[in-house]
Amino acid sequence: MPESRQKTPLPPDENPWRAAGLVTAIGVELAVCVGLGWWIGSVVDRNNGTSSWYMVGLVLGLIAGIGSAVGLIRKYASGERRK
């Protein structure tokens, strides 16, 4: 009987599913942070009768999202160095 051909597992740094997961996580985190910042700013605007806090919320959400993305990338990169 012929041997069954089994694929050898890919090393973590060559796994395309892990890379796709990272890209998806970064996109979701950025969207959630920016959306949450906008929503909180809009609530502050509505309660105080102002019209500029939504922009502050957007910027703070973007900064938080970028910081989170950098953290994810660092975690992904450090996982690749381990063997």
HTML snippet that shows the backbone in 3Dmol.js (N, CA, C, O; Angstrom):
<script src="https://3Dmol.org/build/3Dmol-min.js"></script>
<div id="view" style="width:600px;height:400px;position:relative"></div>
<script>
const pdb = `
ATOM      1  N   MET A   1       0.831  -1.193   0.000  1.00  0.00           N
ATOM      2  CA  MET A   1       0.000   0.000   0.000  1.00  0.00           C
ATOM      3  C   MET A   1       0.869   1.247   0.000  1.00  0.00           C
ATOM      4  O   MET A   1       1.865   1.326   0.719  1.00  0.00           O
ATOM      5  N   PRO A   2       0.488   2.195  -0.796  1.00  0.00           N
ATOM      6  CA  PRO A   2       1.279   3.425  -0.820  1.00  0.00           C
ATOM      7  C   PRO A   2       1.071   4.225   0.467  1.00  0.00           C
ATOM      8  O   PRO A   2       0.008   4.208   1.088  1.00  0.00           O
ATOM      9  N   GLU A   3       2.133   4.914   0.825  1.00  0.00           N
ATOM     10  CA  GLU A   3       2.050   5.764   2.018  1.00  0.00           C
ATOM     11  C   GLU A   3       1.130   6.941   1.748  1.00  0.00           C
ATOM     12  O   GLU A   3       1.112   7.500   0.651  1.00  0.00           O
ATOM     13  N   SER A   4       0.368   7.304   2.765  1.00  0.00           N
ATOM     14  CA  SER A   4      -0.491   8.492   2.593  1.00  0.00           C
ATOM     15  C   SER A   4       0.387   9.735   2.690  1.00  0.00           C
ATOM     16  O   SER A   4       1.297   9.826   3.514  1.00  0.00           O
ATOM     17  N   ARG A   5       0.085  10.654   1.843  1.00  0.00           N
ATOM     18  CA  ARG A   5       0.863  11.893   1.824  1.00  0.00           C
ATOM     19  C   ARG A   5       0.280  12.865   2.845  1.00  0.00           C
ATOM     20  O   ARG A   5      -0.836  13.362   2.692  1.00  0.00           O
ATOM     21  N   GLN A   6       1.041  13.113   3.859  1.00  0.00           N
ATOM     22  CA  GLN A   6       0.616  14.062   4.880  1.00  0.00           C
ATOM     23  C   GLN A   6       1.466  15.313   4.748  1.00  0.00           C
ATOM     24  O   GLN A   6       2.681  15.256   4.560  1.00  0.00           O
ATOM     25  N   LYS A   7       0.789  16.433   4.852  1.00  0.00           N
ATOM     26  CA  LYS A   7       1.516  17.688   4.786  1.00  0.00           C
ATOM     27  C   LYS A   7       2.209  17.939   6.118  1.00  0.00           C
ATOM     28  O   LYS A   7       1.640  17.720   7.188  1.00  0.00           O
ATOM     29  N   THR A   8       3.422  18.392   6.028  1.00  0.00           N
ATOM     30  CA  THR A   8       4.119  18.750   7.257  1.00  0.00           C
ATOM     31  C   THR A   8       3.592  20.109   7.725  1.00  0.00           C
ATOM     32  O   THR A   8       3.324  20.982   6.899  1.00  0.00           O
ATOM     33  N   PRO A   9       3.444  20.295   9.024  1.00  0.00           N
ATOM     34  CA  PRO A   9       2.931  21.577   9.506  1.00  0.00           C
ATOM     35  C   PRO A   9       3.915  22.704   9.196  1.00  0.00           C
ATOM     36  O   PRO A   9       5.133  22.535   9.260  1.00  0.00           O
ATOM     37  N   LEU A  10       3.346  23.852   8.859  1.00  0.00           N
ATOM     38  CA  LEU A  10       4.174  25.006   8.551  1.00  0.00           C
ATOM     39  C   LEU A  10       4.727  25.613   9.830  1.00  0.00           C
ATOM     40  O   LEU A  10       4.064  25.586  10.867  1.00  0.00           O
ATOM     41  N   PRO A  11       5.930  26.159   9.767  1.00  0.00           N
ATOM     42  CA  PRO A  11       6.425  26.896  10.927  1.00  0.00           C
ATOM     43  C   PRO A  11       5.522  28.107  11.183  1.00  0.00           C
ATOM     44  O   PRO A  11       4.876  28.599  10.258  1.00  0.00           O
ATOM     45  N   PRO A  12       5.471  28.592  12.434  1.00  0.00           N
ATOM     46  CA  PRO A  12       4.571  29.704  12.745  1.00  0.00           C
ATOM     47  C   PRO A  12       4.776  30.939  11.878  1.00  0.00           C
ATOM     48  O   PRO A  12       3.810  31.644  11.589  1.00  0.00           O
ATOM     49  N   ASP A  13       6.009  31.221  11.455  1.00  0.00           N
ATOM     50  CA  ASP A  13       6.244  32.422  10.664  1.00  0.00           C
ATOM     51  C   ASP A  13       5.808  32.261   9.208  1.00  0.00           C
ATOM     52  O   ASP A  13       5.781  33.248   8.474  1.00  0.00           O
ATOM     53  N   GLU A  14       5.470  31.059   8.771  1.00  0.00           N
ATOM     54  CA  GLU A  14       5.032  30.843   7.394  1.00  0.00           C
ATOM     55  C   GLU A  14       3.559  30.440   7.304  1.00  0.00           C
ATOM     56  O   GLU A  14       3.083  30.078   6.228  1.00  0.00           O
ATOM     57  N   ASN A  15       2.850  30.499   8.402  1.00  0.00           N
ATOM     58  CA  ASN A  15       1.455  30.088   8.418  1.00  0.00           C
ATOM     59  C   ASN A  15       0.575  31.227   7.886  1.00  0.00           C
ATOM     60  O   ASN A  15       0.486  32.273   8.530  1.00  0.00           O
ATOM     61  N   PRO A  16      -0.067  31.055   6.749  1.00  0.00           N
ATOM     62  CA  PRO A  16      -0.870  32.138   6.186  1.00  0.00           C
ATOM     63  C   PRO A  16      -2.118  32.439   7.017  1.00  0.00           C
ATOM     64  O   PRO A  16      -2.608  33.568   6.990  1.00  0.00           O
ATOM     65  N   TRP A  17      -2.638  31.467   7.748  1.00  0.00           N
ATOM     66  CA  TRP A  17      -3.824  31.711   8.574  1.00  0.00           C
ATOM     67  C   TRP A  17      -3.486  32.619   9.749  1.00  0.00           C
ATOM     68  O   TRP A  17      -4.307  33.438  10.163  1.00  0.00           O
ATOM     69  N   ARG A  18      -2.303  32.478  10.275  1.00  0.00           N
ATOM     70  CA  ARG A  18      -1.887  33.352  11.376  1.00  0.00           C
ATOM     71  C   ARG A  18      -1.739  34.789  10.884  1.00  0.00           C
ATOM     72  O   ARG A  18      -2.134  35.727  11.577  1.00  0.00           O
ATOM     73  N   ALA A  19      -1.183  34.962   9.710  1.00  0.00           N
ATOM     74  CA  ALA A  19      -1.041  36.302   9.138  1.00  0.00           C
ATOM     75  C   ALA A  19      -2.412  36.910   8.823  1.00  0.00           C
ATOM     76  O   ALA A  19      -2.635  38.099   9.050  1.00  0.00           O
ATOM     77  N   ALA A  20      -3.322  36.093   8.304  1.00  0.00           N
ATOM     78  CA  ALA A  20      -4.669  36.588   8.019  1.00  0.00           C
ATOM     79  C   ALA A  20      -5.388  36.975   9.312  1.00  0.00           C
ATOM     80  O   ALA A  20      -6.122  37.963   9.343  1.00  0.00           O
ATOM     81  N   GLY A  21      -5.181  36.212  10.358  1.00  0.00           N
ATOM     82  CA  GLY A  21      -5.766  36.543  11.652  1.00  0.00           C
ATOM     83  C   GLY A  21      -5.246  37.851  12.191  1.00  0.00           C
ATOM     84  O   GLY A  21      -6.004  38.634  12.764  1.00  0.00           O
ATOM     85  N   LEU A  22      -3.955  38.100  12.014  1.00  0.00           N
ATOM     86  CA  LEU A  22      -3.360  39.359  12.463  1.00  0.00           C
ATOM     87  C   LEU A  22      -3.959  40.540  11.716  1.00  0.00           C
ATOM     88  O   LEU A  22      -4.328  41.541  12.330  1.00  0.00           O
ATOM     89  N   VAL A  23      -4.057  40.433  10.409  1.00  0.00           N
ATOM     90  CA  VAL A  23      -4.606  41.524   9.599  1.00  0.00           C
ATOM     91  C   VAL A  23      -6.060  41.787   9.977  1.00  0.00           C
ATOM     92  O   VAL A  23      -6.473  42.941  10.086  1.00  0.00           O
ATOM     93  N   THR A  24      -6.827  40.740  10.174  1.00  0.00           N
ATOM     94  CA  THR A  24      -8.224  40.893  10.566  1.00  0.00           C
ATOM     95  C   THR A  24      -8.338  41.538  11.942  1.00  0.00           C
ATOM     96  O   THR A  24      -9.160  42.432  12.143  1.00  0.00           O
ATOM     97  N   ALA A  25      -7.521  41.093  12.883  1.00  0.00           N
ATOM     98  CA  ALA A  25      -7.561  41.651  14.235  1.00  0.00           C
ATOM     99  C   ALA A  25      -7.204  43.130  14.235  1.00  0.00           C
ATOM    100  O   ALA A  25      -7.821  43.915  14.955  1.00  0.00           O
ATOM    101  N   ILE A  26      -6.225  43.516  13.443  1.00  0.00           N
ATOM    102  CA  ILE A  26      -5.840  44.924  13.375  1.00  0.00           C
ATOM    103  C   ILE A  26      -6.987  45.751  12.812  1.00  0.00           C
ATOM    104  O   ILE A  26      -7.297  46.817  13.346  1.00  0.00           O
ATOM    105  N   GLY A  27      -7.615  45.285  11.756  1.00  0.00           N
ATOM    106  CA  GLY A  27      -8.728  46.020  11.170  1.00  0.00           C
ATOM    107  C   GLY A  27      -9.906  46.163  12.116  1.00  0.00           C
ATOM    108  O   GLY A  27     -10.501  47.235  12.222  1.00  0.00           O
ATOM    109  N   VAL A  28     -10.238  45.085  12.800  1.00  0.00           N
ATOM    110  CA  VAL A  28     -11.367  45.126  13.736  1.00  0.00           C
ATOM    111  C   VAL A  28     -11.051  46.051  14.904  1.00  0.00           C
ATOM    112  O   VAL A  28     -11.899  46.848  15.305  1.00  0.00           O
ATOM    113  N   GLU A  29      -9.854  45.959  15.450  1.00  0.00           N
ATOM    114  CA  GLU A  29      -9.497  46.811  16.578  1.00  0.00           C
ATOM    115  C   GLU A  29      -9.507  48.281  16.199  1.00  0.00           C
ATOM    116  O   GLU A  29      -9.999  49.114  16.960  1.00  0.00           O
ATOM    117  N   LEU A  30      -8.973  48.609  15.036  1.00  0.00           N
ATOM    118  CA  LEU A  30      -9.001  50.011  14.593  1.00  0.00           C
ATOM    119  C   LEU A  30     -10.436  50.507  14.438  1.00  0.00           C
ATOM    120  O   LEU A  30     -10.767  51.605  14.885  1.00  0.00           O
ATOM    121  N   ALA A  31     -11.276  49.708  13.813  1.00  0.00           N
ATOM    122  CA  ALA A  31     -12.665  50.111  13.604  1.00  0.00           C
ATOM    123  C   ALA A  31     -13.401  50.281  14.928  1.00  0.00           C
ATOM    124  O   ALA A  31     -14.145  51.246  15.104  1.00  0.00           O
ATOM    125  N   VAL A  32     -13.202  49.359  15.853  1.00  0.00           N
ATOM    126  CA  VAL A  32     -13.887  49.444  17.144  1.00  0.00           C
ATOM    127  C   VAL A  32     -13.396  50.650  17.931  1.00  0.00           C
ATOM    128  O   VAL A  32     -14.206  51.380  18.502  1.00  0.00           O
ATOM    129  N   CYS A  33     -12.096  50.872  17.973  1.00  0.00           N
ATOM    130  CA  CYS A  33     -11.561  52.011  18.728  1.00  0.00           C
ATOM    131  C   CYS A  33     -12.040  53.338  18.159  1.00  0.00           C
ATOM    132  O   CYS A  33     -12.457  54.219  18.911  1.00  0.00           O
ATOM    133  N   VAL A  34     -11.986  53.488  16.857  1.00  0.00           N
ATOM    134  CA  VAL A  34     -12.439  54.741  16.236  1.00  0.00           C
ATOM    135  C   VAL A  34     -13.942  54.915  16.423  1.00  0.00           C
ATOM    136  O   VAL A  34     -14.398  56.012  16.744  1.00  0.00           O
ATOM    137  N   GLY A  35     -14.708  53.862  16.229  1.00  0.00           N
ATOM    138  CA  GLY A  35     -16.158  53.940  16.410  1.00  0.00           C
ATOM    139  C   GLY A  35     -16.540  54.257  17.842  1.00  0.00           C
ATOM    140  O   GLY A  35     -17.441  55.059  18.083  1.00  0.00           O
ATOM    141  N   LEU A  36     -15.866  53.637  18.788  1.00  0.00           N
ATOM    142  CA  LEU A  36     -16.148  53.902  20.198  1.00  0.00           C
ATOM    143  C   LEU A  36     -15.771  55.330  20.574  1.00  0.00           C
ATOM    144  O   LEU A  36     -16.497  55.993  21.315  1.00  0.00           O
ATOM    145  N   GLY A  37     -14.642  55.800  20.068  1.00  0.00           N
ATOM    146  CA  GLY A  37     -14.239  57.189  20.330  1.00  0.00           C
ATOM    147  C   GLY A  37     -15.246  58.176  19.764  1.00  0.00           C
ATOM    148  O   GLY A  37     -15.600  59.154  20.423  1.00  0.00           O
ATOM    149  N   TRP A  38     -15.705  57.924  18.554  1.00  0.00           N
ATOM    150  CA  TRP A  38     -16.719  58.804  17.943  1.00  0.00           C
ATOM    151  C   TRP A  38     -18.006  58.782  18.756  1.00  0.00           C
ATOM    152  O   TRP A  38     -18.603  59.829  19.005  1.00  0.00           O
ATOM    153  N   TRP A  39     -18.436  57.587  19.171  1.00  0.00           N
ATOM    154  CA  TRP A  39     -19.684  57.459  19.922  1.00  0.00           C
ATOM    155  C   TRP A  39     -19.605  58.188  21.263  1.00  0.00           C
ATOM    156  O   TRP A  39     -20.537  58.898  21.640  1.00  0.00           O
ATOM    157  N   ILE A  40     -18.495  58.014  21.984  1.00  0.00           N
ATOM    158  CA  ILE A  40     -18.342  58.699  23.269  1.00  0.00           C
ATOM    159  C   ILE A  40     -18.316  60.206  23.056  1.00  0.00           C
ATOM    160  O   ILE A  40     -18.941  60.942  23.820  1.00  0.00           O
ATOM    161  N   GLY A  41     -17.608  60.681  22.038  1.00  0.00           N
ATOM    162  CA  GLY A  41     -17.591  62.118  21.738  1.00  0.00           C
ATOM    163  C   GLY A  41     -18.969  62.642  21.374  1.00  0.00           C
ATOM    164  O   GLY A  41     -19.331  63.753  21.762  1.00  0.00           O
ATOM    165  N   SER A  42     -19.736  61.861  20.639  1.00  0.00           N
ATOM    166  CA  SER A  42     -21.097  62.272  20.266  1.00  0.00           C
ATOM    167  C   SER A  42     -22.004  62.364  21.487  1.00  0.00           C
ATOM    168  O   SER A  42     -22.829  63.272  21.586  1.00  0.00           O
ATOM    169  N   VAL A  43     -21.850  61.425  22.413  1.00  0.00           N
ATOM    170  CA  VAL A  43     -22.640  61.469  23.642  1.00  0.00           C
ATOM    171  C   VAL A  43     -22.287  62.710  24.462  1.00  0.00           C
ATOM    172  O   VAL A  43     -23.174  63.375  24.998  1.00  0.00           O
ATOM    173  N   VAL A  44     -21.021  63.016  24.557  1.00  0.00           N
ATOM    174  CA  VAL A  44     -20.591  64.223  25.278  1.00  0.00           C
ATOM    175  C   VAL A  44     -21.152  65.464  24.588  1.00  0.00           C
ATOM    176  O   VAL A  44     -21.634  66.376  25.260  1.00  0.00           O
ATOM    177  N   ASP A  45     -21.095  65.511  23.265  1.00  0.00           N
ATOM    178  CA  ASP A  45     -21.660  66.641  22.523  1.00  0.00           C
ATOM    179  C   ASP A  45     -23.155  66.787  22.791  1.00  0.00           C
ATOM    180  O   ASP A  45     -23.638  67.890  23.047  1.00  0.00           O
ATOM    181  N   ARG A  46     -23.877  65.690  22.733  1.00  0.00           N
ATOM    182  CA  ARG A  46     -25.324  65.736  22.928  1.00  0.00           C
ATOM    183  C   ARG A  46     -25.673  66.222  24.334  1.00  0.00           C
ATOM    184  O   ARG A  46     -26.603  67.009  24.505  1.00  0.00           O
ATOM    185  N   ASN A  47     -24.932  65.757  25.336  1.00  0.00           N
ATOM    186  CA  ASN A  47     -25.234  66.120  26.721  1.00  0.00           C
ATOM    187  C   ASN A  47     -24.816  67.541  27.071  1.00  0.00           C
ATOM    188  O   ASN A  47     -25.417  68.156  27.951  1.00  0.00           O
ATOM    189  N   ASN A  48     -23.806  68.071  26.405  1.00  0.00           N
ATOM    190  CA  ASN A  48     -23.296  69.404  26.737  1.00  0.00           C
ATOM    191  C   ASN A  48     -23.701  70.471  25.733  1.00  0.00           C
ATOM    192  O   ASN A  48     -23.407  71.648  25.942  1.00  0.00           O
ATOM    193  N   GLY A  49     -24.360  70.095  24.661  1.00  0.00           N
ATOM    194  CA  GLY A  49     -24.761  71.061  23.647  1.00  0.00           C
ATOM    195  C   GLY A  49     -23.591  71.600  22.844  1.00  0.00           C
ATOM    196  O   GLY A  49     -23.652  72.710  22.316  1.00  0.00           O
ATOM    197  N   THR A  50     -22.535  70.821  22.752  1.00  0.00           N
ATOM    198  CA  THR A  50     -21.369  71.243  21.973  1.00  0.00           C
ATOM    199  C   THR A  50     -21.372  70.518  20.629  1.00  0.00           C
ATOM    200  O   THR A  50     -22.241  69.691  20.354  1.00  0.00           O
ATOM    201  N   SER A  51     -20.388  70.844  19.804  1.00  0.00           N
ATOM    202  CA  SER A  51     -20.346  70.183  18.498  1.00  0.00           C
ATOM    203  C   SER A  51     -18.937  69.787  18.068  1.00  0.00           C
ATOM    204  O   SER A  51     -18.703  69.575  16.878  1.00  0.00           O
ATOM    205  N   SER A  52     -18.000  69.683  18.995  1.00  0.00           N
ATOM    206  CA  SER A  52     -16.633  69.354  18.581  1.00  0.00           C
ATOM    207  C   SER A  52     -16.041  68.152  19.315  1.00  0.00           C
ATOM    208  O   SER A  52     -14.971  67.682  18.929  1.00  0.00           O
ATOM    209  N   TRP A  53     -16.683  67.647  20.334  1.00  0.00           N
ATOM    210  CA  TRP A  53     -16.112  66.542  21.084  1.00  0.00           C
ATOM    211  C   TRP A  53     -16.090  65.236  20.283  1.00  0.00           C
ATOM    212  O   TRP A  53     -15.269  64.360  20.557  1.00  0.00           O
ATOM    213  N   TYR A  54     -16.967  65.102  19.316  1.00  0.00           N
ATOM    214  CA  TYR A  54     -16.935  63.878  18.499  1.00  0.00           C
ATOM    215  C   TYR A  54     -15.610  63.759  17.766  1.00  0.00           C
ATOM    216  O   TYR A  54     -15.098  62.657  17.569  1.00  0.00           O
ATOM    217  N   MET A  55     -15.045  64.918  17.353  1.00  0.00           N
ATOM    218  CA  MET A  55     -13.756  64.906  16.650  1.00  0.00           C
ATOM    219  C   MET A  55     -12.629  64.527  17.610  1.00  0.00           C
ATOM    220  O   MET A  55     -11.705  63.807  17.232  1.00  0.00           O
ATOM    221  N   VAL A  56     -12.702  65.002  18.825  1.00  0.00           N
ATOM    222  CA  VAL A  56     -11.709  64.622  19.838  1.00  0.00           C
ATOM    223  C   VAL A  56     -11.788  63.111  20.075  1.00  0.00           C
ATOM    224  O   VAL A  56     -10.763  62.435  20.170  1.00  0.00           O
ATOM    225  N   GLY A  57     -13.015  62.592  20.168  1.00  0.00           N
ATOM    226  CA  GLY A  57     -13.189  61.157  20.346  1.00  0.00           C
ATOM    227  C   GLY A  57     -12.626  60.357  19.185  1.00  0.00           C
ATOM    228  O   GLY A  57     -12.014  59.308  19.385  1.00  0.00           O
ATOM    229  N   LEU A  58     -12.835  60.851  17.972  1.00  0.00           N
ATOM    230  CA  LEU A  58     -12.276  60.171  16.794  1.00  0.00           C
ATOM    231  C   LEU A  58     -10.755  60.099  16.863  1.00  0.00           C
ATOM    232  O   LEU A  58     -10.163  59.047  16.618  1.00  0.00           O
ATOM    233  N   VAL A  59     -10.135  61.210  17.194  1.00  0.00           N
ATOM    234  CA  VAL A  59      -8.668  61.254  17.240  1.00  0.00           C
ATOM    235  C   VAL A  59      -8.140  60.346  18.350  1.00  0.00           C
ATOM    236  O   VAL A  59      -7.188  59.594  18.144  1.00  0.00           O
ATOM    237  N   LEU A  60      -8.769  60.422  19.536  1.00  0.00           N
ATOM    238  CA  LEU A  60      -8.327  59.558  20.634  1.00  0.00           C
ATOM    239  C   LEU A  60      -8.553  58.089  20.295  1.00  0.00           C
ATOM    240  O   LEU A  60      -7.723  57.246  20.634  1.00  0.00           O
ATOM    241  N   GLY A  61      -9.651  57.772  19.639  1.00  0.00           N
ATOM    242  CA  GLY A  61      -9.907  56.399  19.220  1.00  0.00           C
ATOM    243  C   GLY A  61      -8.884  55.922  18.207  1.00  0.00           C
ATOM    244  O   GLY A  61      -8.436  54.776  18.262  1.00  0.00           O
ATOM    245  N   LEU A  62      -8.511  56.796  17.280  1.00  0.00           N
ATOM    246  CA  LEU A  62      -7.499  56.441  16.288  1.00  0.00           C
ATOM    247  C   LEU A  62      -6.151  56.193  16.957  1.00  0.00           C
ATOM    248  O   LEU A  62      -5.447  55.246  16.608  1.00  0.00           O
ATOM    249  N   ILE A  63      -5.792  57.040  17.916  1.00  0.00           N
ATOM    250  CA  ILE A  63      -4.528  56.852  18.638  1.00  0.00           C
ATOM    251  C   ILE A  63      -4.545  55.540  19.407  1.00  0.00           C
ATOM    252  O   ILE A  63      -3.562  54.800  19.400  1.00  0.00           O
ATOM    253  N   ALA A  64      -5.667  55.247  20.076  1.00  0.00           N
ATOM    254  CA  ALA A  64      -5.775  53.986  20.816  1.00  0.00           C
ATOM    255  C   ALA A  64      -5.712  52.791  19.863  1.00  0.00           C
ATOM    256  O   ALA A  64      -5.077  51.784  20.177  1.00  0.00           O
ATOM    257  N   GLY A  65      -6.359  52.893  18.715  1.00  0.00           N
ATOM    258  CA  GLY A  65      -6.335  51.809  17.740  1.00  0.00           C
ATOM    259  C   GLY A  65      -4.947  51.564  17.178  1.00  0.00           C
ATOM    260  O   GLY A  65      -4.544  50.416  16.995  1.00  0.00           O
ATOM    261  N   ILE A  66      -4.221  52.623  16.906  1.00  0.00           N
ATOM    262  CA  ILE A  66      -2.859  52.473  16.393  1.00  0.00           C
ATOM    263  C   ILE A  66      -1.963  51.848  17.461  1.00  0.00           C
ATOM    264  O   ILE A  66      -1.145  50.979  17.158  1.00  0.00           O
ATOM    265  N   GLY A  67      -2.115  52.290  18.707  1.00  0.00           N
ATOM    266  CA  GLY A  67      -1.334  51.703  19.795  1.00  0.00           C
ATOM    267  C   GLY A  67      -1.625  50.223  19.952  1.00  0.00           C
ATOM    268  O   GLY A  67      -0.713  49.425  20.169  1.00  0.00           O
ATOM    269  N   SER A  68      -2.882  49.860  19.843  1.00  0.00           N
ATOM    270  CA  SER A  68      -3.271  48.462  19.945  1.00  0.00           C
ATOM    271  C   SER A  68      -2.709  47.655  18.772  1.00  0.00           C
ATOM    272  O   SER A  68      -2.255  46.526  18.955  1.00  0.00           O
ATOM    273  N   ALA A  69      -2.739  48.225  17.587  1.00  0.00           N
ATOM    274  CA  ALA A  69      -2.194  47.543  16.411  1.00  0.00           C
ATOM    275  C   ALA A  69      -0.689  47.323  16.551  1.00  0.00           C
ATOM    276  O   ALA A  69      -0.175  46.265  16.189  1.00  0.00           O
ATOM    277  N   VAL A  70       0.005  48.317  17.072  1.00  0.00           N
ATOM    278  CA  VAL A  70       1.447  48.164  17.285  1.00  0.00           C
ATOM    279  C   VAL A  70       1.716  47.042  18.281  1.00  0.00           C
ATOM    280  O   VAL A  70       2.640  46.249  18.099  1.00  0.00           O
ATOM    281  N   GLY A  71       0.901  46.980  19.339  1.00  0.00           N
ATOM    282  CA  GLY A  71       1.053  45.901  20.309  1.00  0.00           C
ATOM    283  C   GLY A  71       0.824  44.530  19.698  1.00  0.00           C
ATOM    284  O   GLY A  71       1.557  43.584  19.985  1.00  0.00           O
ATOM    285  N   LEU A  72      -0.200  44.424  18.853  1.00  0.00           N
ATOM    286  CA  LEU A  72      -0.458  43.146  18.176  1.00  0.00           C
ATOM    287  C   LEU A  72       0.693  42.749  17.259  1.00  0.00           C
ATOM    288  O   LEU A  72       1.093  41.585  17.221  1.00  0.00           O
ATOM    289  N   ILE A  73       1.214  43.706  16.532  1.00  0.00           N
ATOM    290  CA  ILE A  73       2.321  43.413  15.616  1.00  0.00           C
ATOM    291  C   ILE A  73       3.551  42.974  16.395  1.00  0.00           C
ATOM    292  O   ILE A  73       4.244  42.039  15.994  1.00  0.00           O
ATOM    293  N   ARG A  74       3.823  43.650  17.515  1.00  0.00           N
ATOM    294  CA  ARG A  74       4.975  43.246  18.336  1.00  0.00           C
ATOM    295  C   ARG A  74       4.794  41.831  18.869  1.00  0.00           C
ATOM    296  O   ARG A  74       5.733  41.035  18.876  1.00  0.00           O
ATOM    297  N   LYS A  75       3.581  41.525  19.314  1.00  0.00           N
ATOM    298  CA  LYS A  75       3.313  40.182  19.832  1.00  0.00           C
ATOM    299  C   LYS A  75       3.477  39.146  18.718  1.00  0.00           C
ATOM    300  O   LYS A  75       4.047  38.079  18.948  1.00  0.00           O
ATOM    301  N   TYR A  76       2.989  39.447  17.527  1.00  0.00           N
ATOM    302  CA  TYR A  76       3.126  38.538  16.380  1.00  0.00           C
ATOM    303  C   TYR A  76       4.599  38.363  16.019  1.00  0.00           C
ATOM    304  O   TYR A  76       5.050  37.245  15.769  1.00  0.00           O
ATOM    305  N   ALA A  77       5.345  39.462  15.994  1.00  0.00           N
ATOM    306  CA  ALA A  77       6.749  39.397  15.607  1.00  0.00           C
ATOM    307  C   ALA A  77       7.572  38.630  16.641  1.00  0.00           C
ATOM    308  O   ALA A  77       8.479  37.885  16.271  1.00  0.00           O
ATOM    309  N   SER A  78       7.277  38.797  17.908  1.00  0.00           N
ATOM    310  CA  SER A  78       8.035  38.069  18.928  1.00  0.00           C
ATOM    311  C   SER A  78       7.718  36.580  18.883  1.00  0.00           C
ATOM    312  O   SER A  78       8.566  35.755  19.224  1.00  0.00           O
ATOM    313  N   GLY A  79       6.505  36.232  18.466  1.00  0.00           N
ATOM    314  CA  GLY A  79       6.142  34.821  18.324  1.00  0.00           C
ATOM    315  C   GLY A  79       6.885  34.170  17.181  1.00  0.00           C
ATOM    316  O   GLY A  79       7.121  32.962  17.209  1.00  0.00           O
ATOM    317  N   GLU A  80       7.258  34.941  16.177  1.00  0.00           N
ATOM    318  CA  GLU A  80       7.989  34.374  15.035  1.00  0.00           C
ATOM    319  C   GLU A  80       9.430  34.067  15.393  1.00  0.00           C
ATOM    320  O   GLU A  80      10.023  33.158  14.813  1.00  0.00           O
ATOM    321  N   ARG A  81      10.004  34.797  16.326  1.00  0.00           N
ATOM    322  CA  ARG A  81      11.409  34.599  16.671  1.00  0.00           C
ATOM    323  C   ARG A  81      11.610  33.329  17.490  1.00  0.00           C
ATOM    324  O   ARG A  81      12.685  32.729  17.457  1.00  0.00           O
ATOM    325  N   ARG A  82      10.582  32.921  18.221  1.00  0.00           N
ATOM    326  CA  ARG A  82      10.708  31.710  19.017  1.00  0.00           C
ATOM    327  C   ARG A  82      10.659  30.477  18.118  1.00  0.00           C
ATOM    328  O   ARG A  82       9.883  30.439  17.163  1.00  0.00           O
ATOM    329  N   LYS A  83      11.451  29.507  18.405  1.00  0.00           N
ATOM    330  CA  LYS A  83      11.459  28.293  17.603  1.00  0.00           C
ATOM    331  C   LYS A  83      11.322  27.085  18.457  1.00  0.00           C
ATOM    332  O   LYS A  83      11.309  25.965  17.946  1.00  0.00           O
TER     333      LYS A  83
END
`;
const viewer = $3Dmol.createViewer("view");
viewer.addModel(pdb, "pdb");
viewer.setStyle({}, {cartoon: {color: "spectrum"}});
viewer.zoomTo();
viewer.render();
</script>
